[in-house]
Amino acid sequence: MPHEWDARGYDALPLPHEQWGLRTLSRLALAGGETVLDVGCGTGRDTAALLDRLPHGRVIAVDGSAAMLDQLQARLAGRTDRLEIVHADLTRPLRLPGPAGLVDAVFSVAAFHWIPDHGALFDNLAAVLAPGGQLVFECGGHGNIANVIRAIDNLVDDVPDVWNFADVAGTDALLRAAGFVDTEVTLVADPAVFPDDDLLLRYLETVVLGAHLDRLPLDERAAFTRAVAERLPAPVVDYVRLTVRAVRGG
């Protein structure tokens, strides 16, 4: 069963995702009237900023987590005239509302590293993106949270493979195979530094370790999170972000 998020706990944290979202949105060229697909929209922080950039357009917000979408609906309750919310399995082909079922752009922040098959993902996105449309996203890339993974490896023998941290060459090849052109793919180191142990523990528990904690009894989860934190050399999660901009070929 896929991991379900603590959406309220997630929303209560100061997240590096906010800066990732702003940077990713700045790379999306918009006139203001487009229809944009927000893939892995989560609780809607980036969806709100996207709506601000689209005064005459609309957003289709898609996520696989019902809890995240409930939080998004609460956040954007007064803005649903230009917003459609879709609960969908992101590993499967998307069926979007509207007569054409196509969008002008696809946008995503901190979601695609949860998708095991990026080739199928890019094929699915190309199928709903109009020719000439933009794909702009960021997610965890090769080397992402390596210090946390080492800490987990020191604690657990049978570590579940829950992330897909792709590299530049492989991502570029899969994008081109799916019909994308003008591809720009980079890896950017962006460590997140936490000012105190309490915030680090809440962050690890809510954002990073959820899929691992799901495998443990409730009374063992806090101890596991603390053990991971104690094995980090510093109160830092060493993020490496895969940033992408590409265009759907004609």
Secondary structure, 3 states (H helix, E strand, C coil): CCCCCCHHHHHHCCCCHHHHHHHHHHCCCCCCCCEEEEECCCCCHHHHHHHHCCCCCEEEEEECCHHHHHHHHHHCHHHHHHEEEEECCCCCCCCCCCCCCCEEEEEEECCHHHCCCHHHHHHHHHHCEEEEEEEEEEEEECCCCHHHHHHHHHHCCCCCCCCCCECHHHHHHHHHHCCEEEEEEEEEECCEECCCHHHHHHHHHHHHCHHHHCCCCHHHHHHHHHHHHHCCCCCEECCEEEEEEEEECC
